[in-house]
Amino acid sequence: MIHIDFDETAGLAVVRPERMRGLSETDFARLRDLVDRYLEDHESLRGLVIVADSFPGWEDYRAFIAHFAFVRDHHRRIAKVALVSDDPVLSGAPGLVDHFVNARVKHFAASELARAKAWAATDEPPKGRFVTLEGLPEDVVAVRAEGVITREDYEKTLIPAIEKVVAARRRVKLLYWCGPDFEGFSAGAMWDDAWFGLTHLGSFSKIAVVSDVAWLRQSVKFFAPLLPAPVQVFDNADIEAAKGWIAED
């Protein structure tokens, strides 16, 4: 069964699937009817907040098709989807789902329900920036990515910092932290990141990536064997260990 509560002031729908059994075709029909009724009086739904202890699965193939049909028919009118769960299956979902839907999808821990609602209720994503982490050796470029990182953020902050170390005839140790306030990359930022990395492969002596974002961690691990420098991936909770590793000779 699916429970759904609407917060019209915030423009949110909070959905709670029960764990007792797999979700049914009837559950998704009820969800569709309630959301459609809301959308009759509102242009769009600002955010959908899904709270689940674990992924309940589907009762049968018809339920799966009904779930797919709901996403197909509604993703253009729902701006954001927040997945609130400690289930590892759900924590990795945003990296996959983001490729198929217009809505922005983000995972939150079960303890972060209030933060998930605040994120889903915000119309505009926070502007991106790189914050420099202090107190590390001169050959270390350490940054924390916040908000949505754009090409401008790369060109104004990260790339000049790396080129400054290279100009001093040093190889760069890079610590790149995508922490809790990280929202993602613009297409331009992704191109700048890939191009700069390909043209400066020999400039790096070590790379540490710190993040709990599943798709980002998986991507770094996939490409790590192709890089000439050692690469380590750390959890957000291990940021101090990452600083220690990157500072070592």
N, C-alpha and C positions, 0 to 999 in steps of 0.2 A: 504494500500500500504506500501511496505517496501523500504526505501532508504538505499543504501549501498555504502560506500566509502572505498577504499583500500589505506593504507599507506604502500607501499612496503619497505621503508627504515626501518620502525619499525616492519613490519610484522603483521600489524593489519588490521582488517576490522571493520569499525564503522557502526552499523546498527541502523536505526531510523524508527520504525514502527509509522504510523500515527494513530491518535486517532479517526478519523472520523467514522470508521466502523471496524468491526471485520476483522482479517486477513483471506485471502482466500487461497484456494489451489494454485491459480495462483501466489500469492505472494511468497509462499514457493518454487514453481517451479523456479521462477526467482532467488530467493536467492540461491537455490541449483546450478543453472547453473553458476552464477557468482562466487561462491566459488569454484566449480569444475574447472572452467576456470583458476582461480588463482592457484589452486593446481596442475594443469598440468605443471606449470613452477616452482613450489616451493614444497619442500618436505612436508611442513606443514604450518599451519597458527599459528603464535605465539599467537595471541590473538583475541578474538571476543568481541567487546565493544558494548553492547546493550543500547541505550539511549531512554528512554520512560517516558513521563509524567505520564502515568498510563498503566495498563495492558489492551490492546485492545481486548483481547479475540479472538475467532475464528468465522468466518462467518457461518460455518456449520461443520458437523462431518468429511467431507472429508478434510477440512482445518486442523482439529485436527490431523488426520492420517498423513497428509503431513508434519506437524510440527514434529510429533513423528519420522517419517521416516528420516527426515533431521538429527535429533539428533542421531538416531541410526547409520546412515551411516557416520557421520562426527566427532563424539566426540573423536575418537582416533587420529585424525590428527589436532585437535585444542587444544593447550596446556592450555589456560586460557579463561574463560568467565567472563567479568565484567558487572554487571547489574547496570546501572546508573539511579536511579529513587528515588523519594520520596514516591512512591506508596507502602503501607504496604503489598500488595499482593506480589509484586516483592521483597521487602526487606526480606521476609521469604523464598524465593525460594532456595537460596544456600544450606541451611541445608537439604532440600529434594533432590534436583538435584544431590548433591555431591555423593549420594549413588548409582546413576545409570550411571554416566558418568566418563570417564577417565580425562576429563578436570577439572582443578581447577576452582571453581566458587566462586565469591565474590561480595557482594553488596556494592555500593557507593551511597552517597547522590547526588541529582541532581547538587549540587554546586561543586562536586568533579570530574568533567569530566577529567581534566588534570591529577589528581592523579590516576584515573582509567586507563587511557591510559598508564601512566608510569608503573603501576603495571602489566598490561597485556603485555607490551613489554619486561619485564624482564624475562630472561630465568630461572634463578634459584631463588627459594624462599629465603628470607633472613634467615640467621641462627637465631635460637631462643635463647632467654635468659630471665631470670627473673631480673628485676630491683627493688631493695629494695626501698620502700618509707620511707623516714626519718621523724622524728618529731612526732612519735606516742608513746604511752606508751610501757613499756618493755614487756608486755604480748601480744602485737599485732605483728603479722607477716603480713606485708603488701607488696605485690609485684605487679608489672605491667608486664604482659606477652607480649613479642614482638617477631615477626617472627613466625617460626614454632617451637613449644615447643616439645622437645624430652625427652626421658628417662634420658639422661645425664643431662639436665637442672634440672629435678626433683631431681636427686640423688646428684648433686653438690651444689644446691642452696636452693630449697624450703624445702626438707625433713630435711636437717641439721638445718635449721633455726627453724623449728617447734620442732624438737627434743631438741634443746637447751633450748627452753622455757619450755618444759615438764620436762627436767632434773632439772630445777630450781624449781620444784614442783608447777608449775603454769599450769592452763588450758589456751589454746591458743585461742586468738581472731584472726581470719584469714580474711584479706581483699585481695581478688583475683581480679585483674583488667585486663580484656582482652580488651585493648583500641584500638584505630584506627590502630596501627601498628601490632596488633595480626593477625597471618595468619592461625592458626590452631594447631592441635596436631598430632604427629606421633602416630602410633599404640602402640608403647612401652610406650609412655607418658600416653596414656589413661589407659593402664593396671596398671602402677605405681600409677596413681592418684586413680583409683578404689581400688586397693589393700591396699594402705596406708590409705585411708579413712576408709575402712572397719575394719582395724586392730587398728585404733586409734579413733574410734567414741567418746569414753569418754574423749578424750583429748581436745575437742573443746568446748568453752563456747559461741561462737558467730561466724557466718560466713557471710561475705558480699561479694557478687559477683557483679562486675561492668562491664557491657558490653552492646553493642547495637546489638550483634549477636543473631538473633532470636532463632536459635536452641539451643544455649547455655542457654539462659534465660529460655526457655521452659523446658529444661532438669532439671535445678536447681529447678524450681518451682515444677516439678513433684516429685522429690526426697526429697524436703524439709520436708514434713510431716513425713518422715521416720527417720529423723535425730533427735538426742536428744538435739541439740543446736538450738537456734533460727537462722533463715536464712532470709536475706533480699537481694533482687535483685535491683540494681540501674542502671540508664542510665549512659553512659559516661559523659554526661553533669552534672551529680549529684555526681561527685567523691568527692567533698568537703563534701557533706551531708553524703556520705558513710563513710568518715574518722571520721566525728563527731559521727555517730551512733556506729561504731566499738570501739571507744575510751571510750564510756560511760560504767560505771559500771552497 
